[in-house]
């Protein structure tokens, strides 16, 4: 997946989380809320796994680590970059932009900000 698309999905997860929180703040007793959209976006970030059935538990653990480790590092890296972008705006005392504005700007400029995209 291209870096910019990866970033947009993480931004989507953050946006969905903010929306869920807003809905719960409006009505803490709501029972009709679901994190399904966030799960869908997260699942799009995780590759299909190829695991032979005959693996021992130790081999299975190693295979999972080898296949999922890089994607989890990438997810953590993107969340960290987005957090830092939001923190920079906050720490600068900017009150003219919301967190949603910052995330939207990053999503719109993702191709420009992550130009070394290659399909993986």
N, CA, C and O atoms as a MOPAC input file, in Angstrom:
PM7 MOZYME 1SCF
protein

 N      0.84800 1    -1.18300 1     0.00000 1
 C      0.00000 1     0.00000 1     0.00000 1
 C      0.89000 1     1.24100 1     0.00000 1
 O      1.90300 1     1.30000 1     0.69700 1
 N      0.49600 1     2.21000 1    -0.78300 1
 C      1.25600 1     3.46300 1    -0.85800 1
 C      1.28800 1     4.14000 1     0.51200 1
 O      0.33600 1     4.04500 1     1.28700 1
 N      2.39000 1     4.82100 1     0.79600 1
 C      2.52900 1     5.51500 1     2.07800 1
 C      1.39900 1     6.50400 1     2.31600 1
 O      0.85300 1     6.57300 1     3.41700 1
 N      1.04500 1     7.27200 1     1.28400 1
 C     -0.00100 1     8.28500 1     1.45700 1
 C     -1.35500 1     7.63400 1     1.76400 1
 O     -2.12500 1     8.16500 1     2.56500 1
 N     -1.64800 1     6.49800 1     1.13900 1
 C     -2.89800 1     5.78800 1     1.43400 1
 C     -2.87600 1     5.21700 1     2.84700 1
 O     -3.89100 1     5.21800 1     3.54400 1
 N     -1.72600 1     4.73700 1     3.25400 1
 C     -1.55600 1     4.21700 1     4.60200 1
 C     -1.84000 1     5.32100 1     5.62000 1
 O     -2.57600 1     5.11900 1     6.58600 1
 N     -1.24300 1     6.48900 1     5.38500 1
 C     -1.43600 1     7.64100 1     6.27000 1
 C     -2.91200 1     8.04500 1     6.30800 1
 O     -3.45000 1     8.34000 1     7.37500 1
 N     -3.55100 1     8.05600 1     5.16500 1
 C     -4.97100 1     8.43800 1     5.12100 1
 C     -5.83600 1     7.47800 1     5.93400 1
 O     -6.79700 1     7.90400 1     6.57500 1
 N     -5.50900 1     6.20800 1     5.91400 1
 C     -6.28600 1     5.24900 1     6.70800 1
 C     -6.08500 1     5.49000 1     8.19900 1
 O     -7.03800 1     5.40500 1     8.97300 1
 N     -4.85800 1     5.78900 1     8.60900 1
 C     -4.60900 1     6.09300 1    10.01800 1
 C     -5.34800 1     7.37400 1    10.40700 1
 O     -5.91400 1     7.45200 1    11.49700 1
 N     -5.34700 1     8.36600 1     9.53800 1
 C     -6.11600 1     9.59000 1     9.79300 1
 C     -7.59700 1     9.24500 1     9.91400 1
 O     -8.29700 1     9.80400 1    10.75800 1
 N     -8.07100 1     8.34000 1     9.08700 1
 C     -9.45400 1     7.88900 1     9.17700 1
 C     -9.76200 1     7.24800 1    10.52200 1
 O    -10.83600 1     7.46900 1    11.08200 1
 N     -8.83900 1     6.46300 1    11.04100 1
 C     -9.02100 1     5.84300 1    12.35800 1
 C     -9.12000 1     6.92400 1    13.42900 1
 O    -10.00100 1     6.86800 1    14.28700 1
 N     -8.22900 1     7.90300 1    13.38400 1
 C     -8.26800 1     8.99300 1    14.36700 1
 C     -9.55300 1     9.80500 1    14.24900 1
 O    -10.13600 1    10.20300 1    15.25800 1
 N     -9.98900 1    10.04800 1    13.02800 1
 C    -11.21600 1    10.81200 1    12.79800 1
 C    -12.42000 1    10.04400 1    13.34000 1
 O    -13.28900 1    10.63100 1    13.98500 1
 N    -12.47700 1     8.75500 1    13.08500 1
 C    -13.56900 1     7.92300 1    13.60900 1
 C    -13.55900 1     7.89800 1    15.13400 1
 O    -14.61600 1     7.96000 1    15.76200 1
 N    -12.38400 1     7.80800 1    15.72700 1
 C    -12.28300 1     7.80100 1    17.19100 1
 C    -12.81000 1     9.10600 1    17.77400 1
 O    -13.51000 1     9.10400 1    18.78700 1
 N    -12.47100 1    10.21400 1    17.13300 1
 C    -12.94700 1    11.51700 1    17.59800 1
 C    -14.46700 1    11.60700 1    17.47300 1
 O    -15.13400 1    12.14000 1    18.35900 1
 N    -15.00500 1    11.09300 1    16.38800 1
 C    -16.45200 1    11.10200 1    16.18300 1
 C    -17.16700 1    10.24500 1    17.23800 1
 O    -18.19900 1    10.64700 1    17.77500 1
 N    -16.61500 1     9.07000 1    17.52700 1
 C    -17.20300 1     8.21600 1    18.56400 1
 C    -17.19700 1     8.92100 1    19.91700 1
 O    -18.18600 1     8.88600 1    20.65000 1
 N    -16.08400 1     9.55300 1    20.23800 1
 C    -16.00100 1    10.26900 1    21.50800 1
 C    -17.03100 1    11.38500 1    21.57600 1
 O    -17.67200 1    11.57500 1    22.60900 1
 N    -17.19300 1    12.12100 1    20.49400 1
 C    -18.17400 1    13.20700 1    20.46600 1
 C    -19.58400 1    12.67800 1    20.69600 1
 O    -20.36500 1    13.26900 1    21.44200 1
 N    -19.89900 1    11.56700 1    20.05500 1
 C    -21.23100 1    10.98200 1    20.24000 1
 C    -21.44900 1    10.50400 1    21.66600 1
 O    -22.54500 1    10.64300 1    22.21000 1
 N    -20.41200 1     9.94400 1    22.27000 1
 C    -20.53900 1     9.49400 1    23.66100 1
 C    -20.63300 1    10.66600 1    24.63200 1
 O    -21.31700 1    10.57200 1    25.65200 1
 N    -19.95600 1    11.76200 1    24.32400 1
 C    -20.06700 1    12.95100 1    25.16600 1
 C    -21.48300 1    13.51100 1    25.12200 1
 O    -21.99500 1    13.99700 1    26.13100 1
 N    -22.11400 1    13.44400 1    23.95200 1
 C    -23.49300 1    13.91500 1    23.80900 1
 C    -24.45900 1    13.04500 1    24.60000 1
 O    -25.39600 1    13.54500 1    25.22300 1
 N    -24.21900 1    11.74000 1    24.56800 1
 C    -25.11200 1    10.80300 1    25.25600 1
 C    -24.30000 1     9.60100 1    25.73800 1
 O    -24.11600 1     8.64000 1    24.99100 1
 N    -23.80900 1     9.64800 1    26.98800 1
 C    -22.96400 1     8.57100 1    27.51900 1
 C    -23.65500 1     7.20600 1    27.59300 1
 O    -22.98800 1     6.17800 1    27.70400 1
 N    -24.96400 1     7.19500 1    27.53300 1
 C    -25.69500 1     5.93200 1    27.63800 1
 C    -26.00000 1     5.29500 1    26.29000 1
 O    -26.69800 1     4.28300 1    26.22500 1
 N    -25.49200 1     5.87000 1    25.23500 1
 C    -25.73500 1     5.31400 1    23.88600 1
 C    -25.24100 1     3.88000 1    23.81400 1
 O    -24.18700 1     3.53700 1    24.34900 1
 N    -26.01000 1     3.07000 1    23.15200 1
 C    -25.61500 1     1.68000 1    22.96000 1
 C    -25.51600 1     1.32300 1    21.47800 1
 O    -25.21100 1     0.18300 1    21.13000 1
 N    -25.77000 1     2.28100 1    20.62200 1
 C    -25.78600 1     2.00500 1    19.18600 1
 C    -24.46700 1     2.34500 1    18.49900 1
 O    -24.40300 1     2.36700 1    17.26900 1
 N    -23.41300 1     2.61100 1    19.27000 1
 C    -22.13200 1     2.98100 1    18.67700 1
 C    -21.27300 1     1.74800 1    18.42800 1
 O    -21.33200 1     0.76600 1    19.16800 1
 N    -20.48700 1     1.82300 1    17.38200 1
 C    -19.62000 1     0.71100 1    17.01500 1
 C    -18.30200 1     1.26200 1    16.49200 1
 O    -18.25100 1     2.33100 1    15.88300 1
 N    -17.24300 1     0.51100 1    16.74300 1
 C    -15.93300 1     0.86500 1    16.20600 1
 C    -15.67100 1     0.12100 1    14.89900 1
 O    -14.52000 1    -0.02900 1    14.48800 1
 N    -16.72800 1    -0.34200 1    14.25000 1
 C    -16.59400 1    -1.13100 1    13.03100 1
 C    -15.78500 1    -0.40300 1    11.95800 1
 O    -14.93500 1    -1.01600 1    11.31300 1
 N    -16.03000 1     0.87900 1    11.75900 1
 C    -15.28800 1     1.62200 1    10.72400 1
 C    -13.79300 1     1.65100 1    11.03200 1
 O    -12.96400 1     1.54500 1    10.12900 1
 N    -13.45900 1     1.79500 1    12.30900 1
 C    -12.04400 1     1.79600 1    12.68300 1
 C    -11.43100 1     0.41800 1    12.44200 1
 O    -10.29400 1     0.31400 1    11.98400 1
 N    -12.18000 1    -0.63400 1    12.74800 1
 C    -11.67800 1    -1.99700 1    12.51300 1
 C    -11.45100 1    -2.24200 1    11.02100 1
 O    -10.45600 1    -2.85500 1    10.63500 1
 N    -12.35500 1    -1.77200 1    10.19900 1
 C    -12.20100 1    -1.94100 1     8.75000 1
 C    -10.93000 1    -1.23900 1     8.27600 1
 O    -10.14500 1    -1.81800 1     7.52500 1
 N    -10.72700 1    -0.00900 1     8.70600 1
 C     -9.53400 1     0.74000 1     8.30700 1
 C     -8.26700 1     0.06400 1     8.81200 1
 O     -7.28000 1    -0.02800 1     8.08200 1
 N     -8.28800 1    -0.40900 1    10.05200 1
 C     -7.12600 1    -1.09300 1    10.61300 1
 C     -6.84900 1    -2.38400 1     9.86100 1
 O     -5.69500 1    -2.69300 1     9.56700 1
 N     -7.88700 1    -3.13600 1     9.54700 1
 C     -7.70500 1    -4.38700 1     8.80800 1
 C     -7.10500 1    -4.14100 1     7.42800 1
 O     -6.38000 1    -4.99000 1     6.90800 1
 N     -7.39800 1    -2.99600 1     6.83500 1
 C     -6.81700 1    -2.66600 1     5.53100 1
 C     -5.31000 1    -2.41800 1     5.62700 1
 O     -4.59400 1    -2.53200 1     4.63200 1
 N     -4.83900 1    -2.08500 1     6.81200 1
 C     -3.41200 1    -1.83100 1     7.01100 1
 C     -2.61500 1    -3.11100 1     7.22600 1
 O     -1.40700 1    -3.14100 1     6.99400 1
 N     -3.29200 1    -4.16500 1     7.66900 1
 C     -2.62300 1    -5.41900 1     8.01400 1
 C     -2.65900 1    -6.35500 1     6.81000 1
 O     -3.72300 1    -6.59500 1     6.23900 1
 N     -1.50400 1    -6.88100 1     6.42500 1
 C     -1.46900 1    -7.75600 1     5.24900 1
 C     -2.06000 1    -9.13300 1     5.54800 1
 O     -2.19000 1    -9.54300 1     6.70200 1
 N     -2.41200 1    -9.82600 1     4.47400 1
 C     -2.79800 1   -11.22400 1     4.62200 1
 C     -1.55500 1   -11.99900 1     5.05900 1
 O     -0.43800 1   -11.69700 1     4.63900 1
 N     -1.76900 1   -12.99000 1     5.90100 1
 C     -0.65300 1   -13.77000 1     6.42000 1
 C     -0.59100 1   -15.13000 1     5.74800 1
 O     -1.61900 1   -15.71200 1     5.40400 1
 N      0.61600 1   -15.62800 1     5.56700 1
 C      0.83300 1   -16.96800 1     5.03600 1
 C      1.51100 1   -17.78400 1     6.12700 1
 O      2.70600 1   -17.62800 1     6.37800 1
 N      0.73800 1   -18.65700 1     6.77500 1
 C      1.26100 1   -19.44300 1     7.88500 1
 C      1.00300 1   -20.92700 1     7.63700 1
 O     -0.14700 1   -21.36500 1     7.61500 1
 N      2.05700 1   -21.68700 1     7.45300 1
 C      1.88200 1   -23.12300 1     7.28200 1
 C      1.25600 1   -23.75100 1     8.52900 1
 O      1.54700 1   -23.34200 1     9.65200 1
 N      0.40000 1   -24.74000 1     8.31900 1
 C     -0.32800 1   -25.36200 1     9.42100 1
 C      0.57000 1   -26.16500 1    10.35000 1
 O      0.21800 1   -26.36800 1    11.51200 1
 N      1.70900 1   -26.62000 1     9.87400 1
 C      2.54500 1   -27.51600 1    10.68200 1
 C      3.52800 1   -26.80400 1    11.61100 1
 O      4.41700 1   -27.44700 1    12.17000 1
 N      3.38800 1   -25.51600 1    11.78300 1
 C      4.31600 1   -24.77000 1    12.64300 1
 C      4.11800 1   -25.10500 1    14.11400 1
 O      2.99900 1   -25.31800 1    14.58000 1
 N      5.22500 1   -25.14600 1    14.82400 1
 C      5.16300 1   -25.28000 1    16.27900 1
 C      4.75700 1   -23.92600 1    16.84800 1
 O      4.81800 1   -22.92400 1    16.13400 1
 N      4.34600 1   -23.86700 1    18.10500 1
 C      4.00600 1   -22.56300 1    18.68600 1
 C      5.15100 1   -21.54600 1    18.58100 1
 O      4.90500 1   -20.37400 1    18.29900 1
 N      6.36500 1   -21.96900 1    18.79700 1
 C      7.50900 1   -21.05400 1    18.70300 1
 C      7.70100 1   -20.57500 1    17.26900 1
 O      7.97700 1   -19.39800 1    17.03400 1
 N      7.55500 1   -21.48600 1    16.31300 1
 C      7.69200 1   -21.10700 1    14.90600 1
 C      6.55500 1   -20.17800 1    14.48100 1
 O      6.76700 1   -19.23500 1    13.71900 1
 N      5.35900 1   -20.45000 1    14.97300 1
 C      4.21200 1   -19.59700 1    14.67400 1
 C      4.44800 1   -18.18800 1    15.20200 1
 O      4.18400 1   -17.20300 1    14.51300 1
 N      4.94200 1   -18.10500 1    16.42000 1
 C      5.24500 1   -16.80400 1    17.01500 1
 C      6.28000 1   -16.05200 1    16.17800 1
 O      6.13000 1   -14.85800 1    15.92200 1
 N      7.31700 1   -16.74900 1    15.75800 1
 C      8.35900 1   -16.13200 1    14.93800 1
 C      7.81000 1   -15.69200 1    13.58700 1
 O      8.13200 1   -14.60100 1    13.11700 1
 N      6.98800 1   -16.52300 1    12.95800 1
 C      6.41500 1   -16.18200 1    11.65600 1
 C      5.49500 1   -14.96700 1    11.76900 1
 O      5.52000 1   -14.08100 1    10.91500 1
 N      4.68300 1   -14.92900 1    12.82900 1
 C      3.81100 1   -13.77500 1    13.04000 1
 C      4.63000 1   -12.50700 1    13.25700 1
 O      4.31000 1   -11.44800 1    12.71700 1
 N      5.67400 1   -12.62600 1    14.04400 1
 C      6.53200 1   -11.47500 1    14.32200 1
 C      7.19100 1   -10.96900 1    13.03700 1
 O      7.26000 1    -9.76200 1    12.80600 1
 N      7.67000 1   -11.88400 1    12.21100 1
 C      8.33100 1   -11.48900 1    10.96000 1
 C      7.35500 1   -10.81900 1     9.99300 1
 O      7.71400 1    -9.86100 1     9.30800 1
 N      6.11800 1   -11.32400 1     9.94000 1
 C      5.15600 1   -10.79600 1     8.97900 1
 C      4.43300 1    -9.55300 1     9.48900 1
 O      4.11100 1    -8.65700 1     8.70800 1
 N      4.18000 1    -9.49400 1    10.78900 1
 C      3.41500 1    -8.36800 1    11.32900 1
 C      4.29000 1    -7.26700 1    11.91800 1
 O      3.85800 1    -6.11900 1    12.01900 1
 N      5.51300 1    -7.60900 1    12.30600 1
 C      6.39800 1    -6.62000 1    12.91300 1
 C      6.55600 1    -5.35800 1    12.07300 1
 O      6.36700 1    -4.25700 1    12.58900 1
 N      6.89600 1    -5.49000 1    10.79200 1
 C      7.07300 1    -4.28000 1     9.97600 1
 C      5.81200 1    -3.42800 1     9.85600 1
 O      5.89700 1    -2.20000 1     9.87100 1
 N      4.64800 1    -4.05900 1     9.73600 1
 C      3.42400 1    -3.26600 1     9.60400 1
 C      3.08400 1    -2.57300 1    10.92200 1
 O      2.60100 1    -1.44100 1    10.91800 1
 N      3.33000 1    -3.24300 1    12.04700 1
 C      3.07400 1    -2.59200 1    13.33500 1
 C      4.04200 1    -1.43400 1    13.56300 1
 O      3.66700 1    -0.41300 1    14.14000 1
 N      5.27700 1    -1.59000 1    13.11400 1
 C      6.22900 1    -0.47800 1    13.19700 1
 C      5.74900 1     0.68700 1    12.34000 1
 O      5.84400 1     1.84700 1    12.74300 1
 N      5.24000 1     0.37500 1    11.17100 1
 C      4.74000 1     1.41200 1    10.25900 1
 C      3.51400 1     2.10900 1    10.85500 1
 O      3.40800 1     3.33400 1    10.79700 1
 N      2.59900 1     1.33800 1    11.42000 1
 C      1.40900 1     1.92100 1    12.06000 1
 C      1.82800 1     2.83500 1    13.20300 1
 O      1.35300 1     3.96600 1    13.30800 1
 N      2.71900 1     2.34500 1    14.05800 1
 C      3.18500 1     3.15900 1    15.18700 1
 C      3.88000 1     4.42200 1    14.69900 1
 O      3.70900 1     5.49300 1    15.28200 1
 N      4.65500 1     4.30100 1    13.63900 1
 C      5.34200 1     5.46800 1    13.08900 1
 C      4.38000 1     6.52000 1    12.57100 1
 O      4.57100 1     7.71300 1    12.81000 1
 N      3.34200 1     6.08200 1    11.85900 1
 C      2.37400 1     7.04200 1    11.31700 1
 C      1.57500 1     7.68800 1    12.44400 1
 O      1.36500 1     8.90100 1    12.43300 1
 N      1.12200 1     6.88700 1    13.42400 1
 C      0.41300 1     7.47800 1    14.56300 1
 C      1.30800 1     8.49300 1    15.27200 1
 O      0.83900 1     9.55200 1    15.68900 1
 N      2.58900 1     8.17300 1    15.40700 1
 C      3.52200 1     9.10000 1    16.06000 1
 C      3.67800 1    10.39000 1    15.27600 1
 O      3.66300 1    11.47600 1    15.85500 1
 N      3.82900 1    10.27800 1    13.95500 1
 C      3.95400 1    11.47900 1    13.12600 1
 C      2.71000 1    12.35600 1    13.20800 1
 O      2.80800 1    13.58000 1    13.28500 1
 N      1.54500 1    11.72300 1    13.19000 1
 C      0.30300 1    12.49500 1    13.27900 1
 C      0.16400 1    13.13900 1    14.65700 1
 O     -0.27700 1    14.28300 1    14.77400 1
 N      0.54100 1    12.40100 1    15.69400 1
 C      0.50700 1    12.98300 1    17.03600 1
 C      1.41900 1    14.20800 1    17.10500 1
 O      1.03400 1    15.24200 1    17.65000 1
 N      2.60900 1    14.09200 1    16.55800 1
 C      3.54400 1    15.21900 1    16.59200 1
 C      3.01100 1    16.41500 1    15.81400 1
 O      3.19300 1    17.55700 1    16.23600 1
 N      2.36000 1    16.17100 1    14.69100 1
 C      1.76900 1    17.27100 1    13.92300 1
 C      0.69000 1    17.96600 1    14.74200 1
 O      0.61800 1    19.19400 1    14.77100 1
 N     -0.14700 1    17.17900 1    15.40400 1
 C     -1.19400 1    17.76200 1    16.25700 1
 C     -0.57800 1    18.48100 1    17.45900 1
 O     -1.03500 1    19.55900 1    17.83900 1
 N      0.44700 1    17.89400 1    18.05100 1
 C      1.11300 1    18.50700 1    19.20600 1
 C      1.77000 1    19.82500 1    18.82900 1
 O      1.73100 1    20.78100 1    19.60300 1
 N      2.37400 1    19.88600 1    17.64300 1
 C      3.00900 1    21.13300 1    17.20200 1
 C      1.99200 1    22.26900 1    17.12600 1
 O      2.27400 1    23.39100 1    17.54700 1
 N      0.81800 1    21.97700 1    16.59100 1
 C     -0.22700 1    22.99900 1    16.48200 1
 C     -0.68800 1    23.41000 1    17.87300 1
 O     -0.85600 1    24.59600 1    18.15400 1
 N     -0.88700 1    22.44200 1    18.72600 1
 C     -1.32100 1    22.72900 1    20.09800 1
 C     -0.27100 1    23.54900 1    20.84100 1
 O     -0.58300 1    24.57000 1    21.45400 1
 N      0.98000 1    23.08600 1    20.77600 1
 C      2.05700 1    23.75700 1    21.50400 1
 C      2.33400 1    25.16600 1    20.99100 1
 O      2.84900 1    26.01100 1    21.72300 1
 N      1.99200 1    25.41000 1    19.73700 1
 C      2.16600 1    26.75800 1    19.17600 1
 C      1.04600 1    27.69100 1    19.62100 1
 O      1.06200 1    28.88200 1    19.31000 1
 N      0.08000 1    27.14800 1    20.34500 1
 C     -1.01400 1    27.97100 1    20.84700 1
 C     -2.04000 1    28.32700 1    19.78800 1
 O     -2.80800 1    29.27500 1    19.95300 1
 N     -2.05400 1    27.57500 1    18.71100 1
 C     -2.98600 1    27.86500 1    17.62200 1
 C     -4.40700 1    27.53500 1    18.05700 1
 O     -4.71700 1    26.39600 1    18.40500 1
 N     -5.24500 1    28.52700 1    18.03200 1
 C     -6.66100 1    28.30800 1    18.35200 1
 C     -7.54200 1    28.49700 1    17.11700 1
 O     -8.76100 1    28.33400 1    17.17100 1
 N     -6.89700 1    28.84300 1    16.01000 1
 C     -7.64900 1    29.08600 1    14.78100 1
 C     -7.88200 1    27.81800 1    13.96200 1
 O     -8.60100 1    27.84800 1    12.96300 1
 N     -7.27500 1    26.70000 1    14.38100 1
 C     -7.46700 1    25.42900 1    13.68900 1
 C     -7.78900 1    24.34100 1    14.70400 1
 O     -7.25800 1    24.32600 1    15.81500 1
 N     -8.65800 1    23.44600 1    14.30600 1
 C     -9.00800 1    22.31600 1    15.16400 1
 C     -8.14400 1    21.11000 1    14.80600 1
 O     -7.45500 1    21.10500 1    13.78600 1
 N     -8.19100 1    20.09800 1    15.65300 1
 C     -7.46600 1    18.87400 1    15.33600 1
 C     -8.00100 1    18.26900 1    14.03900 1
 O     -7.23800 1    17.72400 1    13.24100 1
 N     -9.30300 1    18.36800 1    13.83700 1
 C     -9.89700 1    17.85300 1    12.59600 1
 C     -9.34400 1    18.60300 1    11.38500 1
 O     -9.09500 1    17.99800 1    10.34200 1
 N     -9.14900 1    19.92200 1    11.51900 1
 C     -8.57400 1    20.71500 1    10.42900 1
 C     -7.15600 1    20.24600 1    10.09700 1
 O     -6.78900 1    20.12300 1     8.92800 1
 N     -6.37000 1    19.98900 1    11.13600 1
 C     -4.98700 1    19.54700 1    10.93400 1
 C     -4.97300 1    18.19200 1    10.22900 1
 O     -4.22500 1    17.99600 1     9.27100 1
 N     -5.79400 1    17.26600 1    10.69900 1
 C     -5.83300 1    15.94200 1    10.08400 1
 C     -6.33400 1    16.01200 1     8.64500 1
 O     -5.81500 1    15.31700 1     7.77100 1
 N     -7.33100 1    16.84100 1     8.40000 1
 C     -7.84500 1    16.98200 1     7.04000 1
 C     -6.76600 1    17.54100 1     6.11300 1
 O     -6.60700 1    17.07400 1     4.98500 1
 N     -6.03300 1    18.53300 1     6.58800 1
 C     -4.95600 1    19.11000 1     5.78600 1
 C     -3.89700 1    18.06200 1     5.46600 1
 O     -3.42300 1    17.98500 1     4.33200 1
 N     -3.52400 1    17.25900 1     6.45400 1
 C     -2.53300 1    16.21400 1     6.22800 1
 C     -3.04300 1    15.17000 1     5.22800 1
 O     -2.29200 1    14.70600 1     4.37000 1
 N     -4.30800 1    14.81100 1     5.34400 1
 C     -4.88200 1    13.83600 1     4.40800 1
 C     -4.88200 1    14.38500 1     2.98700 1
 O     -4.56300 1    13.66400 1     2.04100 1
 N     -5.23700 1    15.65900 1     2.83400 1
 C     -5.28300 1    16.26400 1     1.50900 1
 C     -3.89200 1    16.42100 1     0.89500 1
 O     -3.73300 1    16.37600 1    -0.32500 1
 N     -2.89200 1    16.60600 1     1.75100 1
 C     -1.52800 1    16.81000 1     1.26100 1
 C     -0.66400 1    15.55300 1     1.35300 1
 O      0.55300 1    15.62800 1     1.18500 1
 N     -1.27900 1    14.40000 1     1.61800 1
 C     -0.51800 1    13.17100 1     1.83700 1
 C      0.38700 1    12.82600 1     0.65700 1
 O      1.53000 1    12.42000 1     0.86600 1
 N     -0.09300 1    12.97400 1    -0.56600 1
 C      0.73900 1    12.65300 1    -1.72700 1
 C      1.95200 1    13.57100 1    -1.81400 1
 O      3.02800 1    13.15100 1    -2.23900 1
 N      1.77400 1    14.81700 1    -1.41300 1
 C      2.88000 1    15.78800 1    -1.42500 1
 C      3.85400 1    15.51700 1    -0.27800 1
 O      5.06800 1    15.62100 1    -0.44900 1
 N      3.31500 1    15.16900 1     0.88800 1
 C      4.14500 1    14.97900 1     2.07600 1
 C      4.89000 1    13.64700 1     2.07500 1
 O      5.95800 1    13.52700 1     2.67400 1
 N      4.32800 1    12.65600 1     1.40400 1
 C      4.95100 1    11.33700 1     1.32800 1
 C      5.14900 1    10.98100 1    -0.14700 1
 O      4.50700 1    10.05900 1    -0.65100 1
 N      6.04700 1    11.71700 1    -0.85400 1
 C      6.18900 1    11.57200 1    -2.30600 1
 C      6.92500 1    10.30800 1    -2.74400 1
 O      6.85400 1     9.93900 1    -3.91600 1
 N      7.62200 1     9.64400 1    -1.84100 1
 C      8.40400 1     8.48400 1    -2.23600 1
 C      7.57400 1     7.20600 1    -2.21300 1
 O      8.09400 1     6.11000 1    -2.00400 1
 N      6.28600 1     7.37100 1    -2.43100 1
 C      5.37000 1     6.23200 1    -2.41800 1
 C      5.75300 1     5.18300 1    -3.45200 1
 O      6.10400 1     5.48400 1    -4.59200 1
 N      5.66800 1     3.95600 1    -3.00400 1
 C      5.77200 1     2.82000 1    -3.90900 1
 C      4.79900 1     1.78600 1    -3.42300 1
 O      4.60900 1     1.63200 1    -2.21600 1
 N      4.18300 1     1.08200 1    -4.32400 1
 C      3.29300 1    -0.00300 1    -3.93600 1
 C      4.11900 1    -1.09000 1    -3.28300 1
 O      5.22100 1    -1.42000 1    -3.72100 1
 N      3.54700 1    -1.63600 1    -2.21700 1
 C      4.25100 1    -2.71300 1    -1.50700 1
 C      3.49800 1    -3.99100 1    -1.63100 1
 O      3.92900 1    -5.01500 1    -1.10100 1

